């Protein structure tokens, strides 16, 4: 391929914009918006092969997400040291000051998940982050009921404030938290349906 015009002719402007938003986003909001689209696609692919993931543990599932984000063009790591060993860390190739990271847990109830949220907010976040993620791997039925249980738990226990009526879809919502540095951070809680019954 000799030039940009040929790329656009072959793949279209949408693919070029996607690559630009992954590799060198124009601003932090573009980075986050594109990241959530990409991670949503990764999650959808994983959910379509739930049977193959019945024996996978938390680390194996997280590694697969990291590898998929790398394949899409991001710099991504599993367990880098960032105030501790954060489960998933993602940044663009350029503008590496833009970072997003997530804690990941297999659903074992709200009390266990609270520990993951506290790790994310109190150990890994430095106060500079605007957005973080909490990935919840559900290997049991009734994901939406359990995710709503979690949503109620964090609200009832005063762990957050809800943002934008908080519900993004049946499998995810956002909460706003005060970081130790005094800044606010938005956490996107994402339920991933890995439940399979033979």
N, C-alpha and C positions, 0 to 999 in steps of 0.2 A: 504494500500500500504506500503510495507516494506522498499523499497529502491529506489534509483535513477534509477537503471537499469529497474525496473518494470515500473516506470513512463515513461521512454523513450520507452520501449516496447509498452505500452498502447497508448501513445500520440505522440511519435516521438520527435526527437531533435528540430524540428522547434518550437514546442509549449514550450519546455523547454527554448530555447533561447529567445522567446518572453516574457515569464514570467520574466526571468532574466533581460532583457532590461527594463521592466516596473518597477520591484521592486528595482533592484540594477544595474543600467547601469554602464558599465566600464568607461565611460567618458561622457562629456557633449554632444558631437556630437551624441553618441549612444542614449542618452536620447532624444534629439531633433528629430532625425530621427524616432525613434520608436513612439514618441508622435504624430508626423504628420501622421504617418500611422494609429494610433489608432483614432485620432480625425477625420481623413478622413472617416474611417469606421462608426463612430458615425454620422457624417454628412450625409453620404449616407443613413443610416437607417432613419434618420429624413426626408430626402427628399422623401423617398418612402411612407411616410404617411403625405403628405402635407395637405390633406383635414382636418385631425384632428387638425391641427395647425392654422387654419384660424383666430381663436379668441385669440390665444396666444400672449401675449406681450413679450417684450424684456427680462424681468426678467424670465418669465416662460420658454422661450426657452433656456436661459442660464443655468437655474437650471437643465434642462434635460441633457444638455451637461455635466455639472459637475457630475450629478448622474451616467451617463454612463462612465465617466472617472474613478470614484470611483469603479464601478462594474468591470472595467478592471484591477484594482489593484493599481491605483494611489492614492495619497493623493490629494484631490481636494476640492476647496471651491468656493462658490459664495459670492461675496462682502466682502472678508476679508479686513482688513485695511492694506494697503501696500502703503503708501504715499497718501492714499485716499481709496475709496471703489472700488477696481478693480473688474470687472465683473466676470472673471474666473481666478483662480489661480491653478496651477498644479505642483506637484513635486513627485519624486519617494519616496518610503518608506525609502530607504537607500540613502545616498548621498543627503541629503536634501538641500545642498548648490546649487543643480541644481534646478532652478525654471523657470517656463514659465507662463506668464499671458497674458490675452487678454482683450481688450475692445470690447464690442458688441453693435451694433446699428441696428435698423430696418432702411432700406434705406428710406431716406427722402430728398435725394439730397446731392451733394458734399459739400455744405457749412456746413450742419449738421454733416456730416461724418468727416470733417476737425476738428471740435470740439472734436470728440472722439479720433482722432489721436493725437491731441495736449495734451489731458488728459493723454493718454497712455505714451507719450514721456516726458512730462514736469512735470506731477504730480506723476505718479506711478513708472516710471523707476528711479533707483538710480544711474545708470551708470555702474553697475556690470553686467547687463543683456546683453547677446549676441543675443537673439532672443525673440521676442514678437509677439503677434497676434492681428489682427483687424478683428473681425467676422462681416460680413454684412448680415443681414437677409433680403432677398428680398421676399416681398409678392406681388410684381407686376411683370408683364411680362417683357421679354427682359433683363434678368439679364446680359448677356454678354455685351450688348450695354451700360448698366448703369455702369457696372464695368469698362469698357474701358473709359467711361466718367470720372469716379473717377481717374483712372490711368492718364489720360491726365491732369486732374485738379491738381493733386499733382505735376506732372512734370512741367506744365506750371507756377505754382506758386512757383517753387523752393523749395518745401518742402522736397525733398529727392534726392537721387541718385538711379538709378535702378541697380539691381544686376543680374548678369548672364542672361542678356537679359530678365530679370524679369518675364517672363510668365512661370508659372509652368504648368498650363492647362487653359482651358477656364474660369474657375471659381476662379483662384487664381494667385497671383503674389507677388513678394517680392521687398521691397525697403530698402535702407540703409540710416540711419540717424545718425547724430551726436547728442549724448546725452549731457545734461548740464554738465556732468562731463568731457566731452571731448572724451569719448570713442564712438565707433560705435556700432549700434544695427541694426539688420535685422528684419524688420516687415513683416510678412506674412499676406497679405490681402486675406481673404477667403470669397467668396460669397456663400451663402447658399440659395438654391432655395426652398422657401416655398410658392410659388405662386400656387394657385389652383382656377380653374374656373369651376363652376358646368356645 
